Amino acid sequence: MNDKITEHGAESCCITDAKFHSCEIKGEFSENNMSGCRFERCNLSGSALAESDMTGAVLDKVNLTGAEFTGCDLSGVNISDCKLEGAEIDGISIKELIEFYKNNHKENKAMKKNVRKAIIAGNWKMNKTRPEAKALLEELKPMVADVNDVEIVACVPFTNLETALNVTAGTNIKIGAENCHFEKSGAFTGEISADMLAEMGVEYVVLGHSERRQYFAETDETVNKRTKAALAAGLKPIVCVGELLWERECNITEEVIARQIKLDFYDISADDLKKCVIAYEPVWAIGTGKTATADQAEEVCAFIRATLAKLYGEEVAESITIQYGGSMNAGNAAELVSKTNVDGGLIGGASLKAADFTTIIMAAHNG
Ligand code: 13P
């Protein structure tokens, strides 16, 4: 229909599933069955609809200014992109209602962010000899000594763990490893078990880093096994997920991330998930100087949280710390960690300089 239905109105008509497109609809409509009707780009301003069944109707890009609905059944009505100036439901302005909801929702999210402690973790990768590790941590200690609202972690090579634990003993800097094997012990030359790390006093362990996946053939299946082994040993896993550049270009970022989350945390209970940290590290941003924009990071971190909510429920999802990693530095950290779903960072290159790492920690501290 593409009509001008002015001043006429209709009474006791059955107009189910009708489609009105670009119509001007004025007058009085009462006791009609208008269920399933679709109104697109119509002007309903000044019309009055009473005692009508409008269940499941769709109103898209409709001007509803001054329209009156009384005693109608509006269940399941879908209103989108409509002009709602002066519109009220039982005397309450719809615009104000929407505004109120949006603000509360935002505040709610921000409050939940405040509940999660930000975690800024350095991933040193294959860098630093023992004397260099000692010097870096000695320099860092006094710079961050007063920070108590941010969890500070240094994930260091296996050879530096003992040094790092000794230098940071009694401080607010926690120590993590960069990987662990999934078996408890046995003939696995060159590997380190989760129990070996836990016994030393190591608290965190990075798992599923893209460099491990890329250069050492680690898969979601072994990341899942490692995560379970780390949890069984009492370690806190920092599980890394992230898409390759061509996966982003092919527009499948969300599919890739959802798959990694589902597989990496397969068969892990909600209680155990709460002990994990997730690091979103887009592979194209790691060590390339190409950071994801704060909005891109927020978008994927929010997607990770939504995926967790589907798997574990909203309450669990809201409690999980989700970090961003990939060329995070002293210059861009503040904007990244200001985002609602970005609860910190996993930092490579910039964690090797005490001053830069401190600036990133302070960004989360002040944020
Ligand atoms: P960069 O900060 O050097 O890009 O590395 C990020 C990373 O891989 C942290 O795990």
Boltz pocket constraint, residues with backbone or C-beta under 6 A from the ligand:
constraints:
  - pocket:
      binder: B
      contacts: [[A, 123], [A, 209], [A, 281], [A, 285], [A, 286], [A, 287], [A, 288], [A, 289], [A, 325], [A, 326], [A, 327], [A, 328], [A, 346], [A, 347], [A, 348], [A, 349], [A, 350]]
      max_distance: 6.0
